Amino acid sequence: MRINGERPSSQKITYLGKKDDVDNMKIDWFLSSQDGNMYGLEYFRRNDKVWLNVQLLQNSMNAPKIIGSFPCKKLPD
């Protein structure tokens, strides 16, 4: 899997309901990007609603968290 042309360094899939229930799941990725930053992504799919949370991962524990949350829509082919 690739995200914006980049391959995630790690991926974890958690089913929120029954096993292999792709309509109720969460996927966590760590992604290093071309801009030199590392990002943590959480993709949630639950009850026909889909959203993506993105956090810029920083070295300093004292740095403010930068988090974006985005609702997702399926685009027509």
C-alpha positions as CSV (number, residue, x, y, z in Angstrom):
1,M,0.0,0.0,0.0
2,R,1.2,3.5,-0.8
3,I,0.0,6.9,0.6
4,N,0.7,9.8,-1.7
5,G,3.4,7.7,-3.4
6,E,5.1,6.9,-0.1
7,R,5.2,3.4,1.5
8,P,4.3,3.4,5.2
9,S,7.1,2.2,7.6
10,S,4.5,0.3,9.7
11,Q,0.8,-0.7,9.5
12,K,-1.6,-2.2,12.0
13,I,-5.2,-3.2,11.3
14,T,-7.6,-3.5,14.2
15,Y,-11.2,-4.8,13.7
16,L,-13.6,-2.9,15.9
17,G,-16.4,-5.5,15.6
18,K,-16.1,-9.1,14.4
19,K,-12.9,-10.4,12.9
20,D,-12.4,-9.4,9.2
21,D,-15.3,-6.9,9.4
22,V,-14.0,-4.3,7.0
23,D,-17.0,-2.0,7.7
24,N,-15.8,-1.5,11.3
25,M,-12.1,-1.2,11.4
26,K,-9.1,1.0,12.2
27,I,-5.8,1.2,10.4
28,D,-2.7,2.8,11.9
29,W,0.2,3.9,9.8
30,F,3.6,5.5,10.4
31,L,4.7,7.4,7.3
32,S,8.0,9.3,6.5
33,S,7.4,11.8,3.8
34,Q,9.6,13.6,1.2
35,D,9.5,16.8,3.4
36,G,11.6,15.0,6.0
37,N,8.8,14.7,8.6
38,M,7.2,11.6,10.1
39,Y,3.4,11.4,10.3
40,G,1.1,9.1,12.2
41,L,-2.2,8.3,10.4
42,E,-5.3,6.7,11.8
43,Y,-8.0,5.6,9.3
44,F,-11.4,4.8,10.9
45,R,-14.3,3.1,9.2
46,R,-17.4,2.6,11.4
47,N,-21.1,2.3,10.5
48,D,-20.7,3.8,7.0
49,K,-18.7,6.8,8.3
50,V,-15.0,7.1,7.3
51,W,-12.5,9.6,8.6
52,L,-8.7,10.1,8.8
53,N,-6.7,11.6,11.6
54,V,-3.2,12.8,10.9
55,Q,-0.5,13.8,13.4
56,L,2.9,15.3,12.8
57,L,5.3,13.3,15.0
58,Q,7.9,15.5,16.6
59,N,11.1,14.6,18.6
60,S,10.3,16.9,21.6
61,M,7.7,15.9,24.1
62,N,7.1,19.6,24.9
63,A,6.3,20.5,21.3
64,P,2.6,21.2,20.7
65,K,0.7,18.4,19.0
66,I,-0.3,19.2,15.4
67,I,-3.3,17.0,14.5
68,G,-5.8,17.2,11.6
69,S,-9.0,15.3,11.2
70,F,-10.6,14.8,7.8
71,P,-14.0,13.2,6.9
72,C,-13.6,10.9,3.9
73,K,-15.8,10.5,0.9
74,K,-15.7,7.9,-1.9
75,L,-15.0,9.6,-5.2
76,P,-16.7,8.4,-8.4
77,D,-14.6,6.4,-10.8
